Amino acid sequence: MNSFLFNGIGYVCSPYLKPEGTPIQPVKDSLVQAHIIIYDEFIAGLKDIAGFSHLIILSFLHKTIKPSLHVTPFLDTVPRGIFATRAPARPNPIGISVVKLIVVKENLLIIEEFDLIDGTPVLDIKPFIPDFDHRDNVTVGWYANKKNGFQSFKDDGRFSG
């Protein structure tokens, strides 16, 4: 197995202090704001980012429990293969979040519609571009029967340690 070393480019300052209670799908929890603090050596990389309304944040899910190859997702009662879910208890706990960018102030990104807890290390930022990131005619596996079954949009703590 190959190993890789990544260094964070910044971290999240969030009102959510632990996974439990954090939004699962953040588009359902707008108007709450967080900040992403970018380390000084990466500030130049923020040039032109303010022109985008949404960003893709790659993060290290530093508060997840040990990985599992089978999990019961939030929207289901049946254990599923980890790669057929968005659960954080992954072999490589890397998070992907599409967030709404509100404003950029020097090394600070103010965001909404996020699912990141306080202190989450940020690995990378990419602009969300609908022409590239949207797909038509997709299938969604087991989720197809769950689309309208949301009971809660908050983490219930099952994947945090």
N, C-alpha and C positions, 0 to 999 in steps of 0.2 A: 504494500500500500504506500502511496506517495504522501508525503507531508508537505504542507505549505505554510509559510509564515506571512501573515498580513499585519500591517500596522494601521491603526485607526487614523482617520483624517479629522475626527472631531467626536463629539458626544452630544447626547440629547439632554436637555433640561426640560423635564415633563412634570405636570401635576400628578401623574400616575407614578406612585412610588414603588409599587410591586405589581407583578403580572395580574393578580386577582383584582377584578374590577376594571381593568383596562379594556377599551373597546376591542372587539374581535375583528370586526370589519369597520374601519374608521369612517367610511363615508356616511355611516349611520349616526355618527357622533360629531357633528360639526360645531363650530363656534368655540370649542375649547382650544386654547393655543399652547404651543410648546416652542422651544427654541432649539436650534441645532447650532452649537458652537464649533466653528471650524478652527483648527490649530493654525497658528500664524504662518507656518511654512506652506500652507495650502490656500491662503486667501486669494492669491492671484488666479487660482483656478475657478473662482466664483465670477470672474468677468463674464458678462452677458447672461448670467443665470436669471436675473430679475425679469427678463422678458418672457419667462415661462410661468404658466399658472400652476402647474403640477410637476412634481419631481418624483423620481423613483429612488428610494433610499435603500441601500444595502447595508445591513447591520449585523452585528454579532449578538445573538440572543443569549446574553450572559447570565440570565436568571432561570434558564430552563433546567429541568431535571435530566437525568441520564437519558441517552437516546433509546428509542424503542423502534422496532420495525413494524409493530402493530399498535395502533392507537384507536380510541373511540373519539371521533371528532366531535366538536361542539354541536353540530347540527344532526347528529346521528346517535343511535344506540348500538350500532353494530361495529365491532372492531374492523378497521381498514388498514391496508398497507400504508406505511408512513408516506410513501411517495405518491399516494392517491389522496393525500390530505394536505392542508396547510398548517398542521399542528407544529408547534415549535420544538418538540422532543425529537430532533432529527440527528442523524449521524454527524452532520456538520450544521450546527445551529446558526444558520445564516437566514436572516429575515429580509423580506422584500416588501416594502411599503410604498404605496403611491400616496403622496401627501399633497395638500394644497399649499402653495407658497403664497404667503401674505406680503412679506416685505423682506428685503435684504438690507442689513445695516453692517457694513464692514465685514466682520467675521461671524455675523449672527444671521441665521435664517429663521424667521418667524413663520411657523407652519400651523395649519389646521388639518382636520381629517387624518389623524395619525393613530397608530397603535403601538407606540414606543414608550417604554418606561424610563424614568429618570436614570441617567447614567449610561444608557445604552450606547456602546461604541458604534460609531458610523464608519463603515468600510469604504463606501463610495456613494456618489450621487450622480444620477443621470437625468436628463430632461425627459419628461413624459411627452411623447409626440403621437397623437392619435393616429396619424397615417401609418406609423410603424407599429404601434402597440395595440391596435384594435384588430380583431379578426372576425369575419363573418362566418356563418355556418359551422359553429363549434358544437361539440358534444361535451357534456359535463359529468359523465359517469353517474355514480351513486347520488350526486348532488341534485340531479334532475328532479327527483322526487321530494327534495327538501327545500326547494327555492322559496316557498311561502311559509315554511314552518319555523321561522325564527321565533324563539321564545325570549331570548336575551341576546344582546349584542356585546355583553361584557364577559371577560375571562372569568371562569369559575374556579380557577386555581389548580386544575387537574394536571397542568404541565409545569408548574413552577416548583422549585425546591426550597 
